[in-house]
Every structure is written in structure tokens, then in C-alpha cells.
Amino acid sequence: MFFINKCELHGPALFIPDTPVPMGCTERARQTLPLGLEVQMSGIPNAGLGVFNKGEPVPVGAHFGPYEGDLVDREEAINSGYSWVIYRSTGCEEYIDGKRELCSNWMRYVNCARNGENHNLVAFQYLGGILYRCCRPINPGQELLVWYEEEYARRLGLVFDYFWNIKSSANGYVHKKFLLFIKL
């Protein structure tokens, strides 16, 4: 479970903020990296860039985000490896695309884990945005890898499978984000 305020077992959540950078700056996404994180070639074959911890260990319960990007239409979101879909309680949906570095943050570089066993972050929707929560300690030198709760996949059924297949078909695994549907 996600505890935003305080968990009786783990204590209060730790929010690690982005480095503030105005929208539209050159290489904005990289410049928003929190202290101790670095973008470099991913350890996942053919995945391109990834995010690595180069500072102190990141503890379980640390939260990053929200994920930033442009609001786009459904078709553009489907064709991007950097898109998220957020469902509103009203039944409306928004599509956030982190493809353009001028309008996104560092979270666009976090790769999906190749399976549900080697991830250290879990993506979830909170207050209308996508956050990543650290679910395993991330030691110096380790790559940040995100996964998705089975509960979300079960709730969405065939829709989840459809978007997973779109984003994972390129090299037999997910190399970036796929569209995640989570209802508030």
C-alpha cells in the first residue's frame, strides 16, 4: 500500500523534489534530476538512456514526481514511449507525454523493469499526477527501474494488455513507459 502521510510501520513518506528548472530550457529534463541521480546508458540492452543512483542509498518509501510533460491527444499518446493516461473520477482522461525534453522532467528517462521481480520503483496516480515510489532500497550504482502493480493490470484487463503490447513489442520487453490507466 502507498502511504502518503504516515505509515504506522515505515513512518512518514519522503518526497525527493526535482531540481527547479523553468519550462522551455535546453535539456530541461536532465537538469531537473534530484541531487544524487544521473542519466547514463541503461543496463537494459537497446533501452537507451536510464537513471542511476550516484549518491546516498534511496530508502524504501521515497517518492519522486510528479511526472511532467505535454498534454496530448490519445493518438499522439499511443505513439509515444513517454506517455501516461490519467483517469479522473469524472470519467475523463488526460494524456501526459514526456517526449519533449523542454517540457518534461527527468522521470522520462526511467526505464521499465524487464519483469516484475527486478524493479525498485512502483508508479501510481496521486492527486492527478503520476508518482514513483521506491519499493526497494536503491544503492549507489543501481539503475532506477519502474514497474506497475498487478492490481492495476487486473482492474484494466484487456485494455492494460493492449497498451503493454504496444510499448513492449519493440525489443521483446518494455524499453520506456507504456500508457497506464489508473482510476482516481
Salt bridges, closest charged atoms under 4 A:
GLU68 OE1 - ARG28 NH1 2.78
ASP70 OD2 - ARG100 NE 2.68
GLU93 OE2 - ARG74 NH1 3.70
GLU94 OE1 - ARG88 NH2 2.76
GLU150 OE1 - ARG154 NH1 3.79
GLU151 OE2 - ARG155 NH2 2.98
